[in-house]
Amino acid sequence: GILVACVAPLQAQMFGPGSSPLRVVGQAVRTLGTPAPVIGSIIMSCSLAHTMASPSAGEDVGEAKAHRGGLIILCLVRLVLAPATGLFLVWATVTVAAGGG
């Protein structure tokens, strides 16, 4: 994905207007990638709901709250820090490629 975004001619061939041999590949990637964020969110929420439903047998409430705090941190890392890191890497790559850094 990052390679296609950073190489303008390849991006134009896959996603640009007109007919191109790579346009079929671009349409297939777009179609397959459309539901990916939704499916990822559903899987994460289901696993968190299962884990956070109730404390395990023999686990006190304090341990369950500490476990939930860890899950909240995990969610923040997964949903905020990871995309922010990716955004920074793409920005840095485009800036360097454009000769701005």
PyMOL commands that set and color helices and strands:
alter all, ss='L'
color gray80, all
select helices_A, chain A and resi 2-6+8-15+23-33+36-52+61-97
alter helices_A, ss='H'
color red, helices_A
deselect
rebuild
show_as cartoon
